[in-house]
Amino acid sequence: MSFLHNRVGFEVSYFDRRHDNLLTQNVPIAASTGFSSTSLNSADMTNKGLEVLINASPFKGKNFGWDLTLNYTRIRNKVTRINGGTQQLSIGQTWAFVGMPYGVFYNYGYARDSATHQVLVDDNGLPKISSGNVIIGNLQPDFLAGMNNSFYYKNWTLSFFFDYRKGGDILNSDDRYGFFYGTPKVTENRKDLVVKGIVASTKQVNTKVVTAESYYQRLNTIYEAAMQDGTYLKLRQASIGYKLPAKTIARTPFSQIGLTLTGRNLFIDAPHFTGSDPEVSSYGTGNGSQGVYGNTVPTSRSFNLTLNVVFK
Amino acid sequence: MKKSIIYIGALFLLAATGCKKFVDVNQDPNNPLAVQEKILLAPIEYNIAHGIACGGEPDAATYTNHFMQIICYNQVALNYGTYYFVNTNMNQTWNTAYQICLENLKVLRQQSAANGNSNYTAISEVLTAYTLAFLTDLWGDIPYSKALQGAGNFLPTYDKQEIIYDSVQALLDQAVADIDKKAGAPVGPDDYFYKGNMTQWRRLAYSLKARYYMHLTKAPGHSAATQAGLALAALQNGMTGTADEWKFAYPGSSTSQNIWYVNMQPLSTLVASSAIVDTLKARNDPRMPFLITKSINNGTYTGRAIGTNSIGNLQSYSLLGSAYCSVNSTEYIMPYTEVLFIQAEANLIQSGVAAAQPFYTNGITTHMTRLGVAPADINTYLAARGTLPATGAMEMLMQEKVMADFLSPENYNDWRRTGSPHLSIVPNAQAPAIPRRLIYPQTEINANPQPQQSATLVDRVWWDQP
């Protein structure tokens, strides 16, 4: 819909999709079948979502103008059935659980008190590991948003594009490995510490002092300690351009000469993530490789200078 | 007119024959769906030697040597040595056992039976029996009768250990019967173990029968004396000497390195535990230079204590020695010494120390001779430890069996059955006692949930009774 001579427009879409018998490749099957994986119509799931797109031109003059685009996406995904009547299915790095959004991280977490959910600590003062796999995160974000601004002033143009993701967990595999060797940033503090939690055997508040080394080496075995919130704000692209005035080039064989400087990935703010870029999926783009960050080179920042010449 | 009929006829024949033979798009010659028995056998045997009987760091056979306190990580506590296991640690052995060994053994057995190659059928039966027994000894109830059906059954239920044991003995009996048919293609150099010598396969089948009879000495509804009698009867047809032992020779090239040699590379930080080093030292055992090395830094035999909270210099510890852990060391899956010690134990149970004594002595001597210990040193050792005492004979027998069957997963089965050799729980243990079984693999829990999977490390399998 658009109003005011196309000065403001918006699109809203709501969708509710059901996917039946999704064909999934490389579904792991039990070793006792004699095989490791197969292709199956493995699951049903639903996607409910809301997408909003707003276009606006708050100013539109001869010398100055401003265009603004905002978008917002929110998807609620739910796995509704898994082949063979099982409740869970491992697909690569993450899992599908019936009744939960796709992309569950299911691995070793902290052992917690069943009543208070406090972390349990063993007799040596170190956090206890859960006795089996537990759900420690989900890669689905709360919502995604983007903002694109472009301005022009006489012969100058300026545009920048921000991208925002709220939530979505990431397993920072680099940190998990690094805990053992003391390389993540958080291990800079090597002072002895007391783990916050209650002692499993006595149910008393833990007071035992442990070395930072033993603490972080324990965290190495607790995957939950390396789960991080993937919220980010990115200045994905910004560019500034200048077009030579038509008068200046009137006597040249050119009808237009322009110069544009573009920068990509100029700024990333990921307040809860300690790796370089929370948007990265380190092990490829496939279904099964989402949500894990490890052994990844940082996203490159690039600058382009473009000369645009049009002949008469 | 006649000519053209001939031409058309010739063309038709050409088309009819040519196409059928060469253009069948559903058969990819690069990915054959069926292969000859001799091509199936070699990789199965390799995987049994390299991933079941012995294995890599995260394999069951290696875990048993942590439990028996032979090896030790030069790492802070909370590792396999301190019974820290998660279900994913069990995946590798099950993948090798079910996806590679048992699945292909099933194909080999069916195909060779259909082709009348009964020697191959017999070998597949012996190896299936061995693999099943290996699995059930460590995991108790395991999938077999409903397993290995691919898409036919994604959720195979588990068979009770008792049932698996029946299957194991039945498979070995069937193997003997198939060998005695003396039919079909001879087995050749594709058989890494016996080079197609079916007489030796027959002896192995009987020796394995004896081994598995002895596993049930404490099983409910079985008596030790009966099992000992069955074992001794089976060994009437068992191995007759070291020439018959079940072994796998590693050539030692870069692609055929002994698995224990690979495991002992510095990257793993595995070293000899102080338990084994101090035991060898205390007994003045002349096998010490063969079973363990001197530490690089000190030139002394020094083991590392399991479960300690500090990390030492890797080069200050002894490693496992040249006899078992060289790049080209032979791996013994069922050495003749095991047969001798089974006879010693069975005679001890049936008739007492005097009857066991000659087999016991022969077991030690055979092992030392194979290693290359000087006869004088053998005699010195036998003077000290060569006589079974009236009380505590079983403990001493098992102490020596552990050395003679060095690194064999059998030692862990023996320890669970007899409590010998005596072991103490390690410091910083992550289980309330020394494990008595393994937990189920994560891949099974994920894709085939079964009630047995709640088992913990300290639960006992059916035959393991207090």
Boltz contact constraints between the chains, C-beta under 6 A:
constraints:
  - contact:
      token1: [A, 28]
      token2: [B, 447]
      max_distance: 6.0
  - contact:
      token1: [A, 29]
      token2: [B, 154]
      max_distance: 6.0
  - contact:
      token1: [A, 29]
      token2: [B, 447]
      max_distance: 6.0
  - contact:
      token1: [A, 30]
      token2: [B, 444]
      max_distance: 6.0
  - contact:
      token1: [A, 30]
      token2: [B, 447]
      max_distance: 6.0
  - contact:
      token1: [A, 30]
      token2: [B, 448]
      max_distance: 6.0
  - contact:
      token1: [A, 31]
      token2: [B, 94]
      max_distance: 6.0
  - contact:
      token1: [A, 31]
      token2: [B, 95]
      max_distance: 6.0
  - contact:
      token1: [A, 31]
      token2: [B, 98]
      max_distance: 6.0
  - contact:
      token1: [A, 31]
      token2: [B, 99]
      max_distance: 6.0
  - contact:
      token1: [A, 31]
      token2: [B, 443]
      max_distance: 6.0
  - contact:
      token1: [A, 32]
      token2: [B, 98]
      max_distance: 6.0
  - contact:
      token1: [A, 32]
      token2: [B, 143]
      max_distance: 6.0
  - contact:
      token1: [A, 32]
      token2: [B, 147]
      max_distance: 6.0
  - contact:
      token1: [A, 32]
      token2: [B, 156]
      max_distance: 6.0
  - contact:
      token1: [A, 33]
      token2: [B, 150]
      max_distance: 6.0
  - contact:
      token1: [A, 34]
      token2: [B, 98]
      max_distance: 6.0
  - contact:
      token1: [A, 34]
      token2: [B, 103]
      max_distance: 6.0
  - contact:
      token1: [A, 34]
      token2: [B, 148]
      max_distance: 6.0
  - contact:
      token1: [A, 34]
      token2: [B, 150]
      max_distance: 6.0
  - contact:
      token1: [A, 35]
      token2: [B, 150]
      max_distance: 6.0
  - contact:
      token1: [A, 36]
      token2: [B, 99]
      max_distance: 6.0
  - contact:
      token1: [A, 84]
      token2: [B, 154]
      max_distance: 6.0
  - contact:
      token1: [A, 90]
      token2: [B, 446]
      max_distance: 6.0
